[in-house]
């Protein structure tokens, strides 16, 4: 299980206490304690710091991937590499082309 997903699944139940500490659900505490006992983290704080850094890094990478996809899409549009779907007939022809490409790709793998 990836750490960031484990934290996300518990995030709605976290609650701040007046001292600035975070009260974790018992199940998450047990998960972290196991990680520390197995030597995967040196402490609860180290585990949570690493998890937060991984989550931030994953978010940054997702944003970079999204930005790259947007730029590639815009470049394709500017170069005329797109299909306008304005009618049901356009949709049918596009579907046929995509299914043919899929069949060709699957046949090439065999």
Secondary structure, 3 states (H helix, E strand, C coil): CCHHHHHHHHHCCCEECCCCCEECCHHHHHHHHHHHHCCCCCCHHHHHHHHHHHHHHHHHHHHHHHHHHHHHHHHHHHCCCCCCCCCHHHHHHHHHHHHHHHHHHHHHHC
